[in-house]
Amino acid sequence: MKTILKLVIAVALLNALIRGGDAVWSYYQLRDAAQQTLLFGTASSASELQAQILSIAMAIDVPLKPEGLTVRRQGTRSVVEATYTQVIEFFPNYPYPVEFSFVVDAISVGVSTDSLPKR
């Protein structure tokens, strides 16, 4: 009986670690993808960058909404701020909302389309 109880506790902890680890892995994937999008998106406008980041989030099943994502261009500097809440079931049938947020920025060497004069 004691061994079964230890096994149940071990399985519950393993389940929580796997589910939490999966959510954190997705967070880091999105943050890295946002950084890469900024670094290599110097010819894209802020709205195009936002659309690219949202499509990446959708592809990796991150519940990022457009109102939780801000992309700003300030000359050669680009900044992305993202906040989202992901519901994780650390223990079966007990959902727990976890809030994730990050800020990434990049400075481009080239010229962005937002800083070009309008014709």
N, C-alpha and C positions, 0 to 999 in steps of 0.2 A: 504494500500500500504506500509506503514511504517513497519507494522508487517511482511509482506511477505519479505521485504528486510532484516530485522533482522533474520528471519528464514533461508534465503539463506546464510547469513554470518555465522550463527551458524552451519549449515550443512557443509559448506566448512571448517570451523575450526575443526569440529569434524572429518571430513574425513582426514584432514592433521594429526591430532593427532593419529588417528587409524593407518594410513599407516606408519607414523614415528615410532610410538610405536611398531609396528610389526617388523620393521627393527632392532630397538634397542633390542627388545626381542631376536631375532635370533642371534644378535651379542653376547649378554651375554650367551646364550645357547652354542654357539660355544666356547667362551672363557672358560667357566666352563668345557665343555667337553674336551678341550685341556688340561686343568689343571689336570683333572681326568685321562686322558690317560697317562700323564707324571707320575703321582703319582703311578699308578698301572701297568705301563708298563716297569718295571725295567728289565725284561727279554727280552724285544723287542729291536731290533736295531733301529737306527734313521730312516732308510727308512721304516721300518714297522710302526713306530709311525706316520710318515708323511702320509702313506697310510690310517691309521686308522682315522686320523684327517680329511683328505680329504673326506673319505666316510661319516663321521659324517656331514660335511658341505653339502655334496650332499643330505643327508637325510633330513636336515632341510632347504633346499632351499637357502643356502648361496652361492653366486657366487665366491667362493674361488678357485683360480687356483693354480696348483703346483708351478708356478714361484713366487707366492705371499706367499708361506709358506716355512719357514726354520726351520729345527729341528737340534739342535746341542747337542752332548754329550761331556761333559768335565769332565771326571772322573765320580764322582757320581752325578754331576749336569747336568740336562737336561734343555734346553731352547728352547722354540717355539716362533717364530716371524711370525706374519701373517698380511697381508695387502690385502684388497679387496675393490672394489668400487661397491656399490649397487645403482641402479637407482630406485628412489622413486617418485611416482606421488603424491606430496602433494596436488596438485590441478589437477583435471582430464585433461588429454591431455597435461600436462606440466611436463615432466620428469626432475628430478633434481638428478644428481649424488652425492652420499654421500660416502666419503671414511672412512672406518673403519680400525683400526689397533690395535693390542695388542701384548704384550710380556708377556709370563708366564714362570715360571721356577719352578723346583722342585729338591730337593736333596734326593736321594734314600739311604736307609740304606743298601740294598742288593748290589750285584755286577751286573753291566750291561754287556751284551754280547759284547759291544764295547771295554770294558776295559780288557777282558780276553785275554790271549796270544793265538795267532793263532797256530793251530796244523798242 
